[in-house]
Amino acid sequence: MIRLRTFKDVHGHNLIEHPLIQFPPQHIGKADAPPEGWIATRDLSKQLGCSPASVRLALHNRYARYVHVRKDGLYWHHEDVGRFLDDYAPEAKRIPSGFIGIEDACRLLGTVRSYIYRLAKTGRVQEFKCRMRTPMGCRLRCFYKRSDLERIQCERRTA
């Protein structure tokens, strides 16, 4: 007897049942055991100190490969998770020395935030991104090197 393989949609409905059509295993139903080398969403959320929903959203936005395991949730491919963790900002308890926040940078130069962002994007000002814990959860904060901003301030005065 030929075992039928099915292609299931998001809601679990069978889309195709045909004995001659073969699909890759990640598209066939839901697995009962996690694959080797894949990482669970709950493990990543504990490691990063944020909610599983935040982890799923961040990895999904980076087109990370995943597989759904019955009763266990989503498992993510280790290579995609490694790329995500390389880009993930470190956690800091306070503002690093020699850096200032965006409000102080705007006040120092007498400009708007978009000008500071443009300076950072073009590389004229060194930007430091980190995660900081707040009462509302972890937030990504950007700080700018004070010496670079003071140099730009002097350039603007002389020009």
C-alpha positions as CSV (number, residue, x, y, z in Angstrom):
1,M,0.0,0.0,0.0
2,I,1.3,3.5,-0.9
3,R,1.3,5.9,1.9
4,L,-0.2,9.3,0.9
5,R,1.7,12.4,1.7
6,T,-0.3,15.5,2.3
7,F,0.5,19.2,2.0
8,K,-1.2,21.1,4.8
9,D,-2.0,24.8,5.0
10,V,-1.7,27.0,8.0
11,H,-4.9,25.8,9.5
12,G,-4.1,22.1,9.1
13,H,-6.4,21.4,6.1
14,N,-5.1,18.9,3.6
15,L,-4.5,20.7,0.3
16,I,-3.2,17.7,-1.8
17,E,-3.5,14.0,-1.4
18,H,-1.8,12.2,-4.2
19,P,0.4,9.1,-4.2
20,L,2.8,10.4,-6.9
21,I,3.5,13.9,-5.5
22,Q,6.4,14.2,-3.1
23,F,7.0,17.2,-0.9
24,P,10.0,18.1,1.3
25,P,9.6,16.8,4.8
26,Q,9.2,20.3,6.4
27,H,6.0,20.8,4.5
28,I,4.4,17.4,5.4
29,G,2.1,17.8,8.3
30,K,3.6,18.6,11.7
31,A,6.5,16.7,13.2
32,D,6.3,14.9,16.6
33,A,9.9,15.4,17.6
34,P,12.2,18.4,17.2
35,P,14.8,18.1,14.4
36,E,18.5,17.9,15.3
37,G,20.3,21.2,15.7
38,W,17.1,23.4,15.8
39,I,16.4,25.7,18.8
40,A,13.1,26.1,20.6
41,T,11.4,29.5,20.9
42,R,11.1,29.2,24.6
43,D,14.8,28.5,25.0
44,L,15.7,31.6,23.0
45,S,13.3,33.8,25.0
46,K,14.9,32.6,28.3
47,Q,18.4,33.3,26.9
48,L,17.5,36.8,25.6
49,G,15.3,37.8,28.5
50,C,12.2,38.7,26.5
51,S,8.9,37.1,25.6
52,P,8.5,34.2,23.1
53,A,6.3,36.5,21.0
54,S,9.1,39.0,20.6
55,V,11.5,36.2,19.6
56,R,9.1,34.8,17.0
57,L,8.5,38.3,15.6
58,A,12.2,39.2,15.4
59,L,13.2,35.9,13.7
60,H,10.2,35.9,11.4
61,N,11.1,39.4,10.2
62,R,14.6,38.1,9.3
63,Y,13.1,35.2,7.3
64,A,14.5,32.6,9.6
65,R,13.7,29.0,8.8
66,Y,11.4,27.2,11.3
67,V,9.5,24.0,11.8
68,H,6.4,23.5,13.9
69,V,6.6,20.6,16.3
70,R,3.3,19.3,17.6
71,K,2.7,20.3,21.3
72,D,6.2,21.9,21.5
73,G,5.8,25.0,19.3
74,L,8.3,26.5,16.8
75,Y,11.9,25.4,16.4
76,W,14.3,27.7,14.5
77,H,17.3,26.7,12.4
78,H,20.6,27.2,14.3
79,E,22.3,29.1,11.4
80,D,19.5,31.7,11.2
81,V,19.5,32.0,15.0
82,G,23.3,32.5,15.0
83,R,23.0,35.4,12.5
84,F,20.2,36.9,14.6
85,L,22.3,36.7,17.8
86,D,25.4,38.3,16.0
87,D,23.2,41.4,15.2
88,Y,21.5,41.5,18.6
89,A,22.5,44.5,20.7
90,P,24.2,43.9,24.0
91,E,22.4,44.7,27.3
92,A,23.7,47.7,29.3
93,K,22.7,49.0,32.7
94,R,23.8,52.6,32.1
95,I,25.0,55.0,29.4
96,P,28.5,54.1,28.4
97,S,31.2,56.7,29.3
98,G,32.0,59.1,26.5
99,F,28.6,58.7,24.9
100,I,25.4,60.8,25.2
101,G,21.7,60.2,24.3
102,I,19.9,61.6,21.4
103,E,18.2,64.4,23.4
104,D,21.6,65.7,24.7
105,A,23.1,65.3,21.2
106,C,20.4,67.5,19.7
107,R,20.8,70.1,22.5
108,L,24.6,70.1,22.0
109,L,24.4,70.8,18.2
110,G,21.2,72.7,18.3
111,T,19.6,70.5,15.6
112,V,16.9,67.9,15.2
113,R,17.1,64.2,15.6
114,S,17.1,63.4,11.9
115,Y,20.4,65.3,11.5
116,I,22.0,63.2,14.2
117,Y,20.7,60.1,12.6
118,R,22.1,61.2,9.2
119,L,25.5,61.9,10.8
120,A,25.5,58.4,12.3
121,K,24.4,56.7,9.1
122,T,27.2,58.4,7.1
123,G,29.8,57.5,9.7
124,R,30.7,61.0,10.9
125,V,29.5,60.1,14.5
126,Q,30.1,56.8,16.2
127,E,26.8,55.2,17.3
128,F,26.5,52.6,20.1
129,K,23.3,50.5,20.2
130,C,22.4,48.6,23.3
131,R,19.3,47.2,25.1
132,M,18.3,48.8,28.4
133,R,15.8,47.5,30.8
134,T,12.9,49.8,31.6
135,P,9.6,49.3,33.5
136,M,8.0,48.6,30.1
137,G,10.5,45.9,29.2
138,C,13.8,45.9,27.2
139,R,14.2,48.8,24.8
140,L,16.8,49.4,22.1
141,R,18.7,52.7,22.8
142,C,21.2,54.5,20.7
143,F,24.0,56.6,22.1
144,Y,26.4,58.9,20.2
145,K,30.1,59.6,20.9
146,R,30.5,63.0,22.6
147,S,33.9,63.8,21.1
148,D,32.6,63.3,17.5
149,L,29.7,65.6,18.2
150,E,32.0,68.3,19.7
151,R,34.2,68.0,16.6
152,I,31.2,68.6,14.4
153,Q,30.1,71.5,16.5
154,C,33.5,73.1,16.0
155,E,33.3,72.5,12.3
156,R,29.9,74.1,12.1
157,R,31.1,77.2,14.0
158,T,34.1,77.7,11.8
159,A,32.2,77.2,8.5
